[in-house]
């Protein structure tokens, strides 16, 4: 296992300790969240979490939940979500996030925004001074509207690029059957305002800016060969 995976594993284990019996738990997406799902699965198998119900944020999360024998439910079947644990692509000093590297940010935002408490699990490489510094902002769009959304994002000063699939010809298709425009905003100074502006464009489902949602960020770090988890 490489260093980054070791950090992800440690931070995921810390978050798994926060899960309590009878909770409704939001399961995030991505490789760090996958370690978390495996850890929760181990606690369920040990009989430590009776009554736990999980709401997935993607097909990836629901497949992993099935493999780890976690009971699944859906957004429309629950009255609340007690805790959601999710990964992120970038975390700024105010705990605002960029998400959607895995193309699941629309469903992730539905679950994460609904949770009473949102805990983000990252390794230290995800900390940035400014969102958009390391990766463009993913914007999920209806396929029939992608050209006009592309134009609007360009008018707003962005540089949108249609995300292409890796093992299929053509664009990546999200879990909801849409396209993603990865949009570079060189001078992103007000993420809250930009999040709203992008979501006001007709044809946009949601974008990967998560502003004011995270309650806690757990950061996996390594120093002199020792792993530890810092809480922000
Ligand atoms: C998927 C996401 C992921 O949470 C984000 O990309 C982080 O993934 P990883 O833990 O693999 O770095 O937002 O849409």
Boltz pocket constraint, residues with backbone or C-beta under 6 A from the ligand:
constraints:
  - pocket:
      binder: B
      contacts: [[A, 28], [A, 29], [A, 30], [A, 31], [A, 32], [A, 33], [A, 86], [A, 87], [A, 88], [A, 89], [A, 98], [A, 99], [A, 100], [A, 101], [A, 102], [A, 103], [A, 104], [A, 105], [A, 108], [A, 121]]
      max_distance: 6.0
